[in-house]
Amino acid sequence: MSRERWSADRANQWAAEQPWLVGCNFTPSTASNQFEMWQAESFDPQTIERELRWAAEIGMNSVRVFLHDLVWEADPEGFKSRIDQFLDIATAAGIRTMLVIFDDCWFPPQAGPQLEPVPGVHNSRWAQSPGHDVTQNRAEWPRLERYVRDVIGAFGQDERVCVWDLYNEPGNAFLPVAALPGYKANPIAVARAFRHFVLPSPTLPLLRATFDWARSVDPIQPLTAAVWAPIPRLTKFQLKASDVISFHQYASARKLTSKIEELQSTHGRPVFCTEWMARPHYSFFQTHLPIFEEMKVGCYCWGLVSGRTQTIHPWRDRPGAPEPKIWHHDVFRPDGTPFDASEVETIRRLTKG
Protein backbone atom coordinates (compact mmCIF):
# COMPACT_ATOMS: atom_id res chain seq x y z
CA MET A 1 0.00 0.00 0.00
CA SER A 2 1.30 3.47 -0.87
CA ARG A 3 2.12 5.67 2.06
CA GLU A 4 -0.01 8.73 2.67
CA ARG A 5 1.13 12.31 2.45
CA TRP A 6 2.99 13.18 5.61
CA SER A 7 0.98 15.05 8.21
CA ALA A 8 2.10 18.58 8.99
CA ASP A 9 3.28 17.35 12.40
CA ARG A 10 5.47 14.68 10.86
CA ALA A 11 6.87 17.11 8.29
CA ASN A 12 7.69 19.65 10.99
CA GLN A 13 9.25 16.99 13.21
CA TRP A 14 11.43 15.90 10.29
CA ALA A 15 12.47 19.52 9.71
CA ALA A 16 13.32 20.01 13.38
CA GLU A 17 15.83 17.17 13.07
CA GLN A 18 17.59 18.75 10.08
CA PRO A 19 20.19 21.48 10.00
CA TRP A 20 19.41 24.63 8.02
CA LEU A 21 19.79 23.15 4.53
CA VAL A 22 21.68 25.63 2.36
CA GLY A 23 23.23 24.91 -0.99
CA CYS A 24 23.00 25.14 -4.74
CA ASN A 25 21.57 23.50 -7.81
CA PHE A 26 24.66 21.55 -8.79
CA THR A 27 25.95 20.49 -12.18
CA PRO A 28 29.73 20.05 -12.48
CA SER A 29 31.35 22.66 -14.68
CA THR A 30 32.35 19.97 -17.19
CA ALA A 31 28.72 19.01 -17.93
CA SER A 32 26.28 20.95 -20.11
CA ASN A 33 23.26 18.96 -18.93
CA GLN A 34 22.05 15.85 -17.11
CA PHE A 35 23.36 13.49 -19.80
CA GLU A 36 26.90 14.79 -19.58
CA MET A 37 26.70 14.67 -15.80
CA TRP A 38 25.47 11.07 -15.55
CA GLN A 39 26.43 9.09 -18.67
CA ALA A 40 29.41 6.79 -18.09
CA GLU A 41 31.45 8.38 -20.88
CA SER A 42 31.35 11.86 -19.33
CA PHE A 43 30.74 11.23 -15.62
CA ASP A 44 33.48 13.25 -13.90
CA PRO A 45 33.98 12.34 -10.23
CA GLN A 46 37.22 14.31 -9.96
CA THR A 47 35.51 17.58 -10.90
CA ILE A 48 32.50 16.74 -8.73
CA GLU A 49 34.74 16.12 -5.72
CA ARG A 50 36.71 19.34 -6.24
CA GLU A 51 33.66 21.54 -6.75
CA LEU A 52 31.65 20.08 -3.87
CA ARG A 53 34.65 20.71 -1.65
CA TRP A 54 34.49 24.38 -2.64
CA ALA A 55 30.79 24.40 -1.77
CA ALA A 56 31.46 22.87 1.64
CA GLU A 57 34.29 25.28 2.38
CA ILE A 58 31.90 28.24 2.22
CA GLY A 59 29.29 26.50 4.36
CA MET A 60 26.94 24.80 1.91
CA ASN A 61 25.62 21.53 3.32
CA SER A 62 23.24 20.38 0.57
CA VAL A 63 22.89 20.29 -3.21
CA ARG A 64 19.93 19.84 -5.55
CA VAL A 65 20.80 17.54 -8.46
CA PHE A 66 18.83 16.60 -11.60
CA LEU A 67 18.58 13.02 -12.85
CA HIS A 68 17.34 11.84 -16.27
CA ASP A 69 15.08 8.94 -17.23
CA LEU A 70 16.91 8.20 -20.50
CA VAL A 71 20.24 7.73 -18.72
CA TRP A 72 18.50 5.21 -16.48
CA GLU A 73 16.85 3.49 -19.44
CA ALA A 74 20.17 3.01 -21.23
CA ASP A 75 21.97 1.60 -18.20
CA PRO A 76 19.89 1.27 -15.01
CA GLU A 77 22.54 -0.40 -12.86
CA GLY A 78 25.37 1.81 -14.08
CA PHE A 79 23.25 4.91 -13.53
CA LYS A 80 22.42 3.91 -9.96
CA SER A 81 26.07 3.07 -9.35
CA ARG A 82 27.08 6.56 -10.44
CA ILE A 83 24.40 8.11 -8.23
CA ASP A 84 25.81 6.07 -5.35
CA GLN A 85 29.31 7.30 -6.15
CA PHE A 86 28.07 10.89 -6.29
CA LEU A 87 26.36 10.51 -2.92
CA ASP A 88 29.56 9.13 -1.42
CA ILE A 89 31.53 12.11 -2.73
CA ALA A 90 28.94 14.57 -1.44
CA THR A 91 28.75 12.89 1.96
CA ALA A 92 32.52 12.99 2.32
CA ALA A 93 32.27 16.76 1.86
CA GLY A 94 29.50 17.02 4.48
CA ILE A 95 26.79 17.55 1.87
CA ARG A 96 23.39 15.87 1.54
CA THR A 97 21.52 15.68 -1.73
CA MET A 98 18.04 16.56 -3.00
CA LEU A 99 17.41 14.48 -6.13
CA VAL A 100 15.13 15.73 -8.93
CA ILE A 101 13.29 13.03 -10.91
CA PHE A 102 11.62 14.88 -13.84
CA ASP A 103 11.98 18.33 -15.42
CA ASP A 104 9.86 20.17 -18.01
CA CYS A 105 12.42 22.90 -18.72
CA TRP A 106 14.36 23.70 -21.87
CA PHE A 107 14.89 21.32 -24.79
CA PRO A 108 13.73 17.87 -25.93
CA PRO A 109 16.16 15.18 -24.74
CA GLN A 110 18.54 13.26 -26.96
CA ALA A 111 20.53 10.43 -25.38
CA GLY A 112 24.14 9.77 -26.28
CA PRO A 113 26.89 12.31 -26.98
CA GLN A 114 25.57 15.83 -26.53
CA LEU A 115 26.02 18.75 -28.90
CA GLU A 116 28.42 21.46 -27.82
CA PRO A 117 26.84 24.38 -25.91
CA VAL A 118 25.79 27.37 -28.00
CA PRO A 119 28.27 30.10 -26.97
CA GLY A 120 26.67 32.82 -24.90
CA VAL A 121 23.34 31.02 -24.35
CA HIS A 122 22.06 30.11 -20.88
CA ASN A 123 21.48 26.34 -20.47
CA SER A 124 21.65 25.84 -24.24
CA ARG A 125 21.77 22.02 -23.92
CA TRP A 126 19.61 21.44 -20.83
CA ALA A 127 17.23 18.53 -21.46
CA GLN A 128 13.60 18.00 -20.51
CA SER A 129 12.86 14.75 -18.71
CA PRO A 130 10.98 12.88 -19.98
CA GLY A 131 10.17 15.51 -22.64
CA HIS A 132 6.88 17.24 -23.42
CA ASP A 133 5.82 14.70 -26.05
CA VAL A 134 6.51 11.75 -23.76
CA THR A 135 4.70 13.44 -20.88
CA GLN A 136 1.46 13.30 -22.85
CA ASN A 137 1.98 9.82 -24.31
CA ARG A 138 0.61 7.35 -21.78
CA ALA A 139 2.09 4.44 -23.70
CA GLU A 140 5.44 5.64 -22.32
CA TRP A 141 4.29 5.77 -18.72
CA PRO A 142 5.08 2.13 -17.78
CA ARG A 143 8.74 2.90 -18.52
CA LEU A 144 8.57 6.09 -16.47
CA GLU A 145 6.94 4.22 -13.60
CA ARG A 146 9.74 1.64 -13.60
CA TYR A 147 12.29 4.46 -13.54
CA VAL A 148 10.67 6.24 -10.60
CA ARG A 149 10.17 3.07 -8.57
CA ASP A 150 13.68 1.79 -9.28
CA VAL A 151 15.59 4.97 -8.45
CA ILE A 152 13.56 5.97 -5.40
CA GLY A 153 13.46 2.34 -4.32
CA ALA A 154 17.26 2.20 -4.48
CA PHE A 155 17.85 5.36 -2.44
CA GLY A 156 14.60 5.87 -0.56
CA GLN A 157 16.07 4.56 2.72
CA ASP A 158 19.39 6.34 2.24
CA GLU A 159 20.27 9.12 4.71
CA ARG A 160 22.60 10.68 2.13
CA VAL A 161 19.45 11.82 0.28
CA CYS A 162 17.53 14.55 2.14
CA VAL A 163 14.49 15.22 -0.11
CA TRP A 164 12.95 13.92 -3.34
CA ASP A 165 11.94 16.70 -5.72
CA LEU A 166 9.66 14.82 -8.06
CA TYR A 167 9.18 17.30 -10.89
CA ASN A 168 10.99 20.54 -11.68
CA GLU A 169 8.76 23.33 -13.00
CA PRO A 170 5.99 21.10 -14.38
CA GLY A 171 4.24 22.80 -17.26
CA ASN A 172 7.16 25.06 -18.17
CA ALA A 173 7.15 25.37 -21.96
CA PHE A 174 8.18 29.04 -21.91
CA LEU A 175 11.96 28.79 -21.56
CA PRO A 176 12.71 27.25 -24.97
CA VAL A 177 10.64 30.02 -26.55
CA ALA A 178 12.78 32.63 -24.82
CA ALA A 179 16.14 30.96 -25.32
CA LEU A 180 17.04 30.92 -29.01
CA PRO A 181 15.91 32.95 -32.03
CA GLY A 182 14.53 29.89 -33.83
CA TYR A 183 12.16 29.14 -30.98
CA LYS A 184 10.99 32.70 -30.64
CA ALA A 185 10.06 32.81 -34.31
CA ASN A 186 8.05 29.58 -34.13
CA PRO A 187 4.36 30.48 -33.61
CA ILE A 188 3.47 26.92 -32.58
CA ALA A 189 6.04 27.00 -29.80
CA VAL A 190 4.85 30.41 -28.67
CA ALA A 191 1.22 29.26 -28.62
CA ARG A 192 2.15 26.11 -26.74
CA ALA A 193 4.01 28.11 -24.08
CA PHE A 194 1.06 30.46 -23.66
CA ARG A 195 -1.37 27.56 -23.42
CA HIS A 196 0.41 26.21 -20.36
CA PHE A 197 -0.48 29.37 -18.45
CA VAL A 198 -4.14 29.63 -19.39
CA LEU A 199 -5.30 26.00 -19.54
CA PRO A 200 -4.74 23.03 -17.20
CA SER A 201 -1.17 21.87 -17.66
CA PRO A 202 -0.79 18.67 -19.72
CA THR A 203 1.90 17.73 -17.19
CA LEU A 204 -0.56 17.44 -14.31
CA PRO A 205 -1.61 13.79 -14.93
CA LEU A 206 2.02 12.63 -15.00
CA LEU A 207 2.80 14.67 -11.90
CA ARG A 208 -0.09 12.99 -10.06
CA ALA A 209 1.14 9.57 -11.15
CA THR A 210 4.71 10.36 -10.13
CA PHE A 211 3.63 11.18 -6.57
CA ASP A 212 1.75 7.85 -6.46
CA TRP A 213 4.74 5.90 -7.80
CA ALA A 214 7.11 7.59 -5.36
CA ARG A 215 4.85 6.95 -2.38
CA SER A 216 4.47 3.30 -3.36
CA VAL A 217 8.10 2.60 -2.38
CA ASP A 218 7.69 4.42 0.95
CA PRO A 219 10.84 6.55 1.08
CA ILE A 220 12.01 7.91 4.42
CA GLN A 221 12.59 11.31 2.83
CA PRO A 222 9.86 13.88 2.19
CA LEU A 223 8.46 14.41 -1.31
CA THR A 224 7.99 17.80 -2.94
CA ALA A 225 7.44 19.60 -6.26
CA ALA A 226 8.08 23.33 -6.26
CA VAL A 227 5.45 25.88 -7.21
CA TRP A 228 6.90 28.30 -9.73
CA ALA A 229 4.21 30.02 -11.83
CA PRO A 230 0.50 30.97 -11.65
CA ILE A 231 -0.93 27.77 -13.15
CA PRO A 232 -3.88 27.32 -10.79
CA ARG A 233 -4.79 23.61 -10.99
CA LEU A 234 -1.16 22.58 -11.12
CA THR A 235 -0.14 24.76 -8.19
CA LYS A 236 -3.10 23.60 -6.11
CA PHE A 237 -2.11 19.98 -6.59
CA GLN A 238 1.57 20.61 -5.84
CA LEU A 239 0.73 22.31 -2.55
CA LYS A 240 -1.73 19.57 -1.53
CA ALA A 241 0.54 16.67 -2.49
CA SER A 242 3.93 17.78 -1.19
CA ASP A 243 5.15 16.61 2.23
CA VAL A 244 7.25 19.77 2.48
CA ILE A 245 6.45 22.92 0.53
CA SER A 246 8.93 24.20 -2.03
CA PHE A 247 8.94 27.15 -4.39
CA HIS A 248 11.10 29.11 -6.85
CA GLN A 249 11.74 32.82 -6.53
CA TYR A 250 13.97 34.99 -8.71
CA ALA A 251 12.82 38.38 -7.44
CA SER A 252 13.40 41.08 -4.85
CA ALA A 253 13.86 40.60 -1.11
CA ARG A 254 10.44 42.13 -0.46
CA LYS A 255 8.72 39.65 -2.76
CA LEU A 256 10.69 36.78 -1.27
CA THR A 257 9.61 37.66 2.26
CA SER A 258 5.99 37.99 1.17
CA LYS A 259 6.02 34.59 -0.55
CA ILE A 260 7.56 32.83 2.44
CA GLU A 261 5.04 34.41 4.81
CA GLU A 262 2.18 33.29 2.56
CA LEU A 263 3.39 29.70 2.31
CA GLN A 264 4.26 29.31 5.98
CA SER A 265 1.02 30.80 7.27
CA THR A 266 -1.22 28.96 4.81
CA HIS A 267 0.27 25.47 4.97
CA GLY A 268 2.02 25.12 8.33
CA ARG A 269 4.74 22.95 6.84
CA PRO A 270 8.49 23.31 6.30
CA VAL A 271 9.29 25.56 3.34
CA PHE A 272 12.20 25.33 0.90
CA CYS A 273 13.22 27.66 -1.90
CA THR A 274 14.77 25.28 -4.39
CA GLU A 275 15.73 27.92 -6.97
CA TRP A 276 16.80 31.50 -6.33
CA MET A 277 19.67 33.99 -6.89
CA ALA A 278 19.60 35.89 -10.17
CA ARG A 279 21.65 39.04 -9.80
CA PRO A 280 20.02 41.04 -12.64
CA HIS A 281 16.63 40.39 -10.98
CA TYR A 282 17.68 41.83 -7.60
CA SER A 283 18.12 38.39 -6.05
CA PHE A 284 21.43 38.47 -4.15
CA PHE A 285 23.16 36.50 -1.41
CA GLN A 286 23.64 39.66 0.64
CA THR A 287 19.92 40.53 0.63
CA HIS A 288 18.20 37.15 0.47
CA LEU A 289 20.29 34.70 2.48
CA PRO A 290 19.63 36.57 5.78
CA ILE A 291 15.88 36.28 5.06
CA PHE A 292 16.13 32.52 4.54
CA GLU A 293 18.11 32.19 7.78
CA GLU A 294 15.73 34.30 9.85
CA MET A 295 12.62 32.59 8.48
CA LYS A 296 14.16 29.09 8.72
CA VAL A 297 13.76 28.31 5.03
CA GLY A 298 16.12 25.91 3.27
CA CYS A 299 17.47 27.38 0.06
CA TYR A 300 19.32 26.37 -3.10
CA CYS A 301 20.78 29.04 -5.38
CA TRP A 302 21.10 28.19 -9.06
CA GLY A 303 24.59 27.08 -9.98
CA LEU A 304 27.97 26.75 -8.33
CA VAL A 305 30.84 26.87 -10.84
CA SER A 306 30.73 28.62 -14.21
CA GLY A 307 30.99 26.03 -16.95
CA ARG A 308 29.23 24.31 -19.80
CA THR A 309 25.71 25.19 -18.62
CA GLN A 310 26.68 28.84 -19.23
CA THR A 311 24.24 30.05 -16.60
CA ILE A 312 26.35 33.11 -15.94
CA HIS A 313 24.42 34.45 -18.97
CA PRO A 314 20.89 35.87 -18.60
CA TRP A 315 17.96 33.80 -19.86
CA ARG A 316 17.61 35.99 -22.93
CA ASP A 317 21.24 36.35 -24.04
CA ARG A 318 21.72 35.66 -27.75
CA PRO A 319 24.27 33.28 -29.31
CA GLY A 320 27.76 34.73 -29.16
CA ALA A 321 27.06 37.07 -26.26
CA PRO A 322 30.19 38.01 -24.29
CA GLU A 323 30.60 37.20 -20.61
CA PRO A 324 28.30 39.61 -18.76
CA LYS A 325 29.79 42.04 -16.27
CA ILE A 326 27.18 40.92 -13.75
CA TRP A 327 26.74 37.17 -13.79
CA HIS A 328 23.17 35.85 -13.82
CA HIS A 329 23.89 32.70 -11.73
CA ASP A 330 26.90 30.77 -10.35
CA VAL A 331 29.33 31.52 -7.54
CA PHE A 332 32.82 30.41 -8.63
CA ARG A 333 35.02 30.63 -11.69
CA PRO A 334 36.43 27.29 -12.93
CA ASP A 335 39.64 27.84 -10.95
CA GLY A 336 37.72 28.22 -7.68
CA THR A 337 37.95 31.99 -7.31
CA PRO A 338 34.60 33.62 -6.49
CA PHE A 339 32.80 35.93 -8.89
CA ASP A 340 32.20 38.22 -5.90
CA ALA A 341 34.27 37.70 -2.75
CA SER A 342 31.72 39.58 -0.64
CA GLU A 343 29.04 37.04 -1.60
CA VAL A 344 31.20 34.16 -0.45
CA GLU A 345 31.90 35.95 2.82
CA THR A 346 28.15 36.41 3.36
CA ILE A 347 27.48 32.71 2.73
CA ARG A 348 30.33 31.66 5.01
CA ARG A 349 29.30 34.04 7.81
CA LEU A 350 25.64 32.96 7.84
CA THR A 351 26.18 29.23 7.41
CA LYS A 352 29.18 28.79 9.68
CA GLY A 353 27.80 31.10 12.38
TAKA-V632739 format. One record per residue. RES is the residue in one small letter. SS is DSSP state (H for helix, E for strand, C for the rest). PSI is psi as a letter, one per 20 degrees, with the letter a starting at -180 (none if undefined). D_CENTER is the distance of its C-alpha to the mean C-alpha in whole Angstrom. Layout:
BEGIN
((RES:SS:PSI:D_CENTER) (RES:SS:PSI:D_CENTER))
END
This chain:
BEGIN
((m:C:p:29) (s:C:q:25) (r:C:q:24) (e:C:r:24) (r:C:p:21) (w:C:q:22) (s:C:r:24) (a:H:h:24) (d:H:g:26) (r:H:g:24) (a:H:g:21) (n:H:h:22) (q:H:g:24) (w:H:g:21) (a:H:h:20) (a:H:h:23) (e:C:i:23) (q:C:q:20) (p:C:r:20) (w:C:o:18) (l:C:o:14) (v:E:p:13) (g:E:b:11) (c:E:r:9) (n:E:o:6) (f:C:p:8) (t:C:p:10) (p:C:q:14) (s:C:i:16) (t:C:j:18) (a:C:p:15) (s:C:i:15) (n:C:a:12) (q:H:h:11) (f:H:g:15) (e:H:h:16) (m:H:h:14) (w:H:h:15) (q:C:q:19) (a:C:h:22) (e:C:h:23) (s:C:j:20) (f:C:p:19) (d:C:m:20) (p:H:h:20) (q:H:g:22) (t:H:g:20) (i:H:g:17) (e:H:g:19) (r:H:g:21) (e:H:h:17) (l:H:h:16) (r:H:g:20) (w:H:g:19) (a:H:g:16) (a:H:h:19) (e:H:h:22) (i:C:j:20) (g:C:j:19) (m:C:p:16) (n:C:j:16) (s:E:q:12) (v:E:q:9) (r:E:p:5) (v:E:p:6) (f:E:p:6) (l:C:a:10) (h:C:p:12) (d:H:h:15) (l:H:h:17) (v:H:g:17) (w:H:g:18) (e:H:h:21) (a:H:h:22) (d:C:m:23) (p:H:g:21) (e:H:h:23) (g:H:g:22) (f:H:g:19) (k:H:h:19) (s:H:h:21) (r:H:h:18) (i:H:g:16) (d:H:g:19) (q:H:g:20) (f:H:g:16) (l:H:h:16) (d:H:g:20) (i:H:g:19) (a:H:g:16) (t:H:h:19) (a:H:h:22) (a:C:i:20) (g:C:k:20) (i:C:p:16) (r:E:r:14) (t:E:p:11) (m:E:p:8) (l:E:p:8) (v:E:p:6) (i:E:g:9) (f:E:r:9) (d:E:p:8) (d:C:i:11) (c:C:q:10) (w:C:c:13) (f:E:q:15) (p:C:q:17) (p:C:q:17) (q:C:o:20) (a:C:r:20) (g:C:a:22) (p:C:p:22) (q:C:q:20) (l:C:q:22) (e:C:q:22) (p:C:q:20) (v:C:o:22) (p:C:p:23) (g:C:i:22) (v:C:p:19) (h:C:p:15) (n:C:l:13) (s:C:i:16) (r:C:j:15) (w:C:q:12) (a:E:p:13) (q:C:q:12) (s:E:o:12) (p:C:i:15) (g:C:q:16) (h:H:h:18) (d:H:g:21) (v:H:h:20) (t:H:h:18) (q:C:j:22) (n:C:n:24) (r:H:i:25) (a:H:h:27) (e:H:i:23) (w:H:h:22) (p:H:h:24) (r:H:g:22) (l:H:h:19) (e:H:g:20) (r:H:g:22) (y:H:g:18) (v:H:g:17) (r:H:h:20) (d:H:g:20) (v:H:g:17) (i:H:h:16) (g:H:h:20) (a:H:h:20) (f:H:j:18) (g:C:i:18) (q:C:j:21) (d:C:o:19) (e:C:i:19) (r:C:h:17) (v:E:p:14) (c:E:h:14) (v:E:q:11) (w:E:o:10) (d:E:o:8) (l:E:h:10) (y:E:o:9) (n:E:p:6) (e:C:l:9) (p:C:p:12) (g:C:j:15) (n:C:o:13) (a:C:j:16) (f:C:h:17) (l:H:g:15) (p:H:h:17) (v:H:h:20) (a:H:i:19) (a:H:g:18) (l:C:q:22) (p:H:h:25) (g:H:h:26) (y:H:h:23) (k:H:h:25) (a:C:i:28) (n:C:o:27) (p:H:h:28) (i:H:g:27) (a:H:g:24) (v:H:g:24) (a:H:h:26) (r:H:g:23) (a:H:g:20) (f:H:h:23) (r:H:h:23) (h:H:h:20) (f:H:i:21) (v:H:i:24) (l:C:r:24) (p:C:p:23) (s:C:p:19) (p:C:i:20) (t:C:h:17) (l:H:g:18) (p:H:g:20) (l:H:h:18) (l:H:g:16) (r:H:g:19) (a:H:h:20) (t:H:g:16) (f:H:g:17) (d:H:g:20) (w:H:g:20) (a:H:g:17) (r:H:h:20) (s:H:h:23) (v:C:j:22) (d:C:l:22) (p:C:q:19) (i:C:i:20) (q:C:q:16) (p:E:q:15) (l:E:q:13) (t:E:r:11) (a:C:o:10) (a:C:p:9) (v:E:q:12) (w:C:i:12) (a:C:q:15) (p:C:m:19) (i:C:n:19) (p:H:g:21) (r:H:h:21) (l:H:g:18) (t:H:g:17) (k:H:g:20) (f:H:g:19) (q:H:g:15) (l:H:h:17) (k:H:h:20) (a:H:h:18) (s:C:p:15) (d:C:g:17) (v:C:q:15) (i:E:p:14) (s:E:q:11) (f:E:r:11) (h:E:q:10) (q:C:o:12) (y:C:m:14) (a:C:a:17) (s:C:r:20) (a:H:h:21) (r:H:g:23) (k:H:h:21) (l:H:g:18) (t:H:g:21) (s:H:g:22) (k:H:g:19) (i:H:g:19) (e:H:g:22) (e:H:g:22) (l:H:g:19) (q:H:g:21) (s:H:h:24) (t:H:h:24) (h:H:h:22) (g:C:k:23) (r:C:r:20) (p:C:q:18) (v:E:p:15) (f:E:q:12) (c:E:o:10) (t:E:i:6) (e:E:p:7) (w:E:r:10) (m:C:n:13) (a:C:o:15) (r:H:g:18) (p:H:i:20) (h:H:k:19) (y:C:k:20) (s:C:o:17) (f:C:q:18) (f:H:g:18) (q:H:h:22) (t:H:h:22) (h:H:h:18) (l:H:h:18) (p:H:h:21) (i:H:g:21) (f:H:g:18) (e:H:g:20) (e:H:h:23) (m:C:j:21) (k:C:l:20) (v:C:p:16) (g:E:q:13) (c:E:q:11) (y:E:o:8) (c:E:r:9) (w:E:p:8) (g:C:q:10) (l:C:f:13) (v:E:p:15) (s:C:p:17) (g:C:b:17) (r:C:i:17) (t:C:h:14) (q:C:k:16) (t:C:j:14) (i:C:i:17) (h:C:q:18) (p:C:r:18) (w:C:h:16) (r:C:j:20) (d:C:q:21) (r:C:q:24) (p:C:p:24) (g:C:j:26) (a:C:q:25) (p:C:r:26) (e:C:p:24) (p:C:q:23) (k:C:h:25) (i:C:o:22) (w:C:q:19) (h:C:f:16) (h:C:a:14) (d:C:q:14) (v:C:g:16) (f:E:q:19) (r:C:r:21) (p:C:h:21) (d:C:j:24) (g:C:i:22) (t:C:q:24) (p:E:q:22) (f:C:g:22) (d:C:o:23) (a:H:h:25) (s:H:h:25) (e:H:g:21) (v:H:h:21) (e:H:h:24) (t:H:g:23) (i:H:g:20) (r:H:g:22) (r:H:g:25) (l:H:h:23) (t:H:h:21) (k:H:i:24) (g:C:none:26))
END
